[in-house]
Amino acid sequence: MAGGLGFVRRYDRSVWPAVVVESPWAKIRDTEMLWLRIMRGEAR
C-alpha cells in the first residue's frame, strides 16, 4: 500500500522458476474487496 493505493501479488510456485503476477494498483477499498474475493474463492 502506498498513497491510498494497493495491489495484490501472487506467486505461482507450481512452475519453475516461480511466476509473479500482480493486480493493477487500485484504491485500498477495491484492493481489499479483491483480496476478500480471492480468499472466498470467488476471483480468478
Stockholm file with secondary structure:
# STOCKHOLM 1.0

chainA/1-44         MAGGLGFVRRYDRSVWPAVVVESPWAKIRDTEMLWLRIMRGEAR
#=GR chainA/1-44 SS CBTTEECCEEEETTSSSCEEEECCCEEHHHHHHHHHHHHHTCCC
#=GC SS_cons        CBTTEECCEEEETTSSSCEEEECCCEEHHHHHHHHHHHHHTCCC
//
